[in-house]
Amino acid sequence: MIKYFIISILISINIAIAQPIPSSFYLTGESKLHKTMAENPSGNSVSDIITIGDTVWEGSSKGVGLSIDNGKSWQNFYGNSAFGTESISAIGYDHGVYWAATAHSVDENGQTLPEGSGLKYSADKGLTWISIPQPIDNPGDSSVPYGINHLRALPVTVKVQNLIYDIAITHSINGKPVIWIASFAGGLRKSTNMGTSWQRVVIPPDNLNSIKPTDTLDFCLQPVAGKFCSDNNLNYRVFSVIAINDSTLFVGTAGGINKTTNAQDTFPSWTKFTHLNQSNPITGNFVVAMAYDTVNRNVWAATWQAEGSTESYGVSFTNDGGNSWSTSLDGEHVHNFGFKSGDVISLSDDGAFRSSNFGVNWILPNSIYDDQTKITLTTSIYYAAASIVSPGINEVWLGSDDGLAELSEIPGSIWEGKWKIFRSSPALPSQSQTFAYPNPFSPRTDILKIKYSTGGKSSLVTIRIFDFGMNYVRTIINNAARGQYTHVVDNFNLTNNGVEDIWDGRDDRGNIVPNGVYFYRIEFDSGNPVFGKILVLQ
């Protein structure tokens, strides 16, 4: 799935996509952690969510979060020996084993590019993690077998642009897990030994709609043309993979959707679906996410425009295994899907669209507002959704670019019930300190959050903005009650509880302020005021 990582292509280097990485595959060993509890997940840009009973796993820009009590408390894996400061690019789950793919950004040749850093898995709810390096090739790995063929293959030897966007898990005939990963530069790969080694999986090139191991084939496994060979296969830029069962796999690429029904074979056969090769096709060939609705048995795909002028953004879904596709949400940039009792939730740049009738009608939440803290989720960008439906629990979980939200939904309704918002930010060392983030701040793309403390008690608070010359700009709140849950984001810290308010970067007339340095002053009904600085840069 695409999530929040930048996708770009390096074509100015000798092997089309250059990548330095370890030359062998191995397990780096176990990393054991002590359990530390928190009130919120550590990251606010939530890329994916998995729910199992009252257990919630989430992956974000700041590692993995785990709650085993339905969100009442969280164990965060970030800033420690297992995860360091890595972001999560994909997560997966199978029979008690949780998988996470990690990544970060690097600066190279004046560009900020994504770089994969491997996978981790835990079979004991995070007490112990096994780390696996980013799968790569040796420089001499230039040939891949497929049936009667030995095909040329560009060795992917470094980590830049080689990160994992999706994980699927099937089982071999003898019941052992098979881990499938979708990575941009690395293509589709699988491991039959829990990540000790990886095999490159051959799928159709751009000029073929199907392949089988008895075909005579002559093409090159590489995503970008270069000195190695001239093939430029969009279908080898892989972004999504889902398993319907142990035999049936769907793989989404920048060149369409690939399906196999014999995934357990050494060399699976594949059929490719594109915008041009079917009577009822997908909207576009750039398939950034796929998901399977186990209730209605539909396959859903986030299908973006790739290169064709007749392609478009939207969602595509099939109930006949891909022979024909229905489409919906025309023009929407959808990132991912979630399900609740047969409803599908499409996570997009314009909200969390939900449908109970296979995309005929879509419903957005009116407002995601936490009744207890009075905090509203102001973003429209969503990346993840999941649900928990069991005796006494009827919940929807949403992951956005600005926090995690939990809805205790009224049975039989859609988007009605009580919301709880989980938002993380650095702790305040003392009551007299404050900070604002993101800082620098662009009013055209961000909402500024101002964090401060009321000392664990309720207080009447006024916040004013001034420019660099201390000229008045805006009053954000005036004698508003804050503290003791109201706008509090971390109640665990009772002494210096974190309170947050927001500024949209506008003055009292509603105009976006010009670039420059601004100051804010926080006044309390008792106690000294505190001050902070903001840099507006757009």
Secondary structure in CASP SS format (residue, H / E / C, confidence):
PFRMAT SS
TARGET T0000
AUTHOR 0000-0000-0000
METHOD secondary structure of the structure
MODEL  1
M C 1.00
I C 1.00
K C 1.00
Y C 1.00
F C 1.00
I C 1.00
I C 1.00
S C 1.00
I C 1.00
L C 1.00
I C 1.00
S C 1.00
I C 1.00
N C 1.00
I C 1.00
A C 1.00
I C 1.00
A C 1.00
Q C 1.00
P C 1.00
I C 1.00
P C 1.00
S C 1.00
S C 1.00
F C 1.00
Y C 1.00
L C 1.00
T C 1.00
G C 1.00
E E 1.00
S E 1.00
K E 1.00
L C 1.00
H C 1.00
K C 1.00
T C 1.00
M E 1.00
A E 1.00
E C 1.00
N C 1.00
P C 1.00
S C 1.00
G C 1.00
N C 1.00
S C 1.00
V E 1.00
S E 1.00
D E 1.00
I E 1.00
I E 1.00
T E 1.00
I E 1.00
G C 1.00
D C 1.00
T E 1.00
V E 1.00
W E 1.00
E E 1.00
G E 1.00
S E 1.00
S C 1.00
K C 1.00
G E 1.00
V E 1.00
G E 1.00
L E 1.00
S E 1.00
I C 1.00
D C 1.00
N C 1.00
G C 1.00
K C 1.00
S C 1.00
W E 1.00
Q E 1.00
N E 1.00
F E 1.00
Y C 1.00
G C 1.00
N C 1.00
S C 1.00
A C 1.00
F C 1.00
G C 1.00
T C 1.00
E C 1.00
S E 1.00
I E 1.00
S E 1.00
A E 1.00
I E 1.00
G E 1.00
Y E 1.00
D E 1.00
H C 1.00
G C 1.00
V E 1.00
Y E 1.00
W E 1.00
A E 1.00
A E 1.00
T E 1.00
A E 1.00
H E 1.00
S E 1.00
V E 1.00
D E 1.00
E E 1.00
N C 1.00
G C 1.00
Q E 1.00
T E 1.00
L E 1.00
P E 1.00
E E 1.00
G E 1.00
S E 1.00
G E 1.00
L E 1.00
K E 1.00
Y E 1.00
S E 1.00
A C 1.00
D C 1.00
K C 1.00
G C 1.00
L C 1.00
T E 1.00
W E 1.00
I E 1.00
S E 1.00
I E 1.00
P C 1.00
Q C 1.00
P C 1.00
I C 1.00
D C 1.00
N C 1.00
P C 1.00
G C 1.00
D C 1.00
S C 1.00
S E 1.00
V E 1.00
P E 1.00
Y E 1.00
G C 1.00
I C 1.00
N E 1.00
H E 1.00
L E 1.00
R E 1.00
A E 1.00
L C 1.00
P C 1.00
V C 1.00
T C 1.00
V C 1.00
K C 1.00
V E 1.00
Q C 1.00
N C 1.00
L C 1.00
I E 1.00
Y E 1.00
D E 1.00
I E 1.00
A E 1.00
I E 1.00
T E 1.00
H E 1.00
S C 1.00
I C 1.00
N C 1.00
G C 1.00
K C 1.00
P E 1.00
V E 1.00
I E 1.00
W E 1.00
I E 1.00
A E 1.00
S E 1.00
F C 1.00
A C 1.00
G C 1.00
G E 1.00
L E 1.00
R E 1.00
K E 1.00
S E 1.00
T C 1.00
N C 1.00
M C 1.00
G C 1.00
T C 1.00
S C 1.00
W C 1.00
Q E 1.00
R E 1.00
V C 1.00
V C 1.00
I C 1.00
P C 1.00
P C 1.00
D C 1.00
N C 1.00
L C 1.00
N C 1.00
S E 1.00
I E 1.00
K C 1.00
P C 1.00
T C 1.00
D C 1.00
T C 1.00
L C 1.00
D C 1.00
F C 1.00
C E 1.00
L E 1.00
Q C 1.00
P C 1.00
V C 1.00
A C 1.00
G C 1.00
K C 1.00
F C 1.00
C C 1.00
S C 1.00
D C 1.00
N C 1.00
N C 1.00
L H 1.00
N H 1.00
Y H 1.00
R C 1.00
V E 1.00
F E 1.00
S E 1.00
V E 1.00
I E 1.00
A E 1.00
I C 1.00
N C 1.00
D C 1.00
S C 1.00
T C 1.00
L E 1.00
F E 1.00
V E 1.00
G E 1.00
T E 1.00
A C 1.00
G C 1.00
G E 1.00
I E 1.00
N E 1.00
K E 1.00
T E 1.00
T C 1.00
N C 1.00
A C 1.00
Q C 1.00
D C 1.00
T C 1.00
F C 1.00
P C 1.00
S C 1.00
W E 1.00
T E 1.00
K E 1.00
F E 1.00
T C 1.00
H C 1.00
L C 1.00
N C 1.00
Q C 1.00
S C 1.00
N C 1.00
P C 1.00
I C 1.00
T C 1.00
G C 1.00
N C 1.00
F E 1.00
V E 1.00
V E 1.00
A E 1.00
M E 1.00
A E 1.00
Y E 1.00
D E 1.00
T C 1.00
V C 1.00
N C 1.00
R C 1.00
N E 1.00
V E 1.00
W E 1.00
A E 1.00
A E 1.00
T E 1.00
W E 1.00
Q C 1.00
A C 1.00
E C 1.00
G C 1.00
S C 1.00
T C 1.00
E C 1.00
S C 1.00
Y C 1.00
G E 1.00
V E 1.00
S E 1.00
F E 1.00
T E 1.00
N C 1.00
D C 1.00
G C 1.00
G C 1.00
N C 1.00
S C 1.00
W C 1.00
S E 1.00
T E 1.00
S E 1.00
L C 1.00
D C 1.00
G C 1.00
E C 1.00
H C 1.00
V E 1.00
H E 1.00
N E 1.00
F E 1.00
G E 1.00
F E 1.00
K E 1.00
S C 1.00
G C 1.00
D E 1.00
V E 1.00
I E 1.00
S E 1.00
L E 1.00
S E 1.00
D C 1.00
D C 1.00
G E 1.00
A E 1.00
F E 1.00
R E 1.00
S E 1.00
S C 1.00
N C 1.00
F C 1.00
G C 1.00
V C 1.00
N C 1.00
W C 1.00
I E 1.00
L C 1.00
P C 1.00
N C 1.00
S C 1.00
I C 1.00
Y E 1.00
D E 1.00
D C 1.00
Q C 1.00
T C 1.00
K C 1.00
I C 1.00
T E 1.00
L C 1.00
T C 1.00
T C 1.00
S C 1.00
I C 1.00
Y E 1.00
Y E 1.00
A E 1.00
A E 1.00
A E 1.00
S E 1.00
I E 1.00
V E 1.00
S E 1.00
P C 1.00
G C 1.00
I E 1.00
N E 1.00
E E 1.00
V E 1.00
W E 1.00
L E 1.00
G E 1.00
S E 1.00
D C 1.00
D C 1.00
G E 1.00
L E 1.00
A E 1.00
E E 1.00
L E 1.00
S E 1.00
E E 1.00
I C 1.00
P C 1.00
G C 1.00
S C 1.00
I C 1.00
W C 1.00
E C 1.00
G E 1.00
K E 1.00
W E 1.00
K E 1.00
I E 1.00
F E 1.00
R C 1.00
S C 1.00
S C 1.00
P C 1.00
A C 1.00
L C 1.00
P C 1.00
S C 1.00
Q C 1.00
S C 1.00
Q C 1.00
T C 1.00
F E 1.00
A E 1.00
Y E 1.00
P C 1.00
N C 1.00
P C 1.00
F E 1.00
S C 1.00
P C 1.00
R C 1.00
T C 1.00
D C 1.00
I C 1.00
L E 1.00
K E 1.00
I E 1.00
K E 1.00
Y E 1.00
S E 1.00
T C 1.00
G C 1.00
G C 1.00
K C 1.00
S C 1.00
S E 1.00
L E 1.00
V E 1.00
T E 1.00
I E 1.00
R E 1.00
I E 1.00
F E 1.00
D E 1.00
F C 1.00
G C 1.00
M C 1.00
N C 1.00
Y E 1.00
V E 1.00
R E 1.00
T E 1.00
I E 1.00
I E 1.00
N E 1.00
N E 1.00
A E 1.00
A E 1.00
R E 1.00
G E 1.00
Q C 1.00
Y C 1.00
T E 1.00
H C 1.00
V E 1.00
V E 1.00
D E 1.00
N C 1.00
F C 1.00
N C 1.00
L C 1.00
T C 1.00
N C 1.00
N C 1.00
G E 1.00
V E 1.00
E E 1.00
D E 1.00
I E 1.00
W E 1.00
D C 1.00
G C 1.00
R E 1.00
D C 1.00
D C 1.00
R C 1.00
G C 1.00
N C 1.00
I E 1.00
V C 1.00
P C 1.00
N C 1.00
G E 1.00
V E 1.00
Y E 1.00
F E 1.00
Y E 1.00
R E 1.00
I E 1.00
E E 1.00
F E 1.00
D C 1.00
S C 1.00
G C 1.00
N C 1.00
P C 1.00
V E 1.00
F E 1.00
G E 1.00
K E 1.00
I E 1.00
L E 1.00
V E 1.00
L C 1.00
Q C 1.00
END
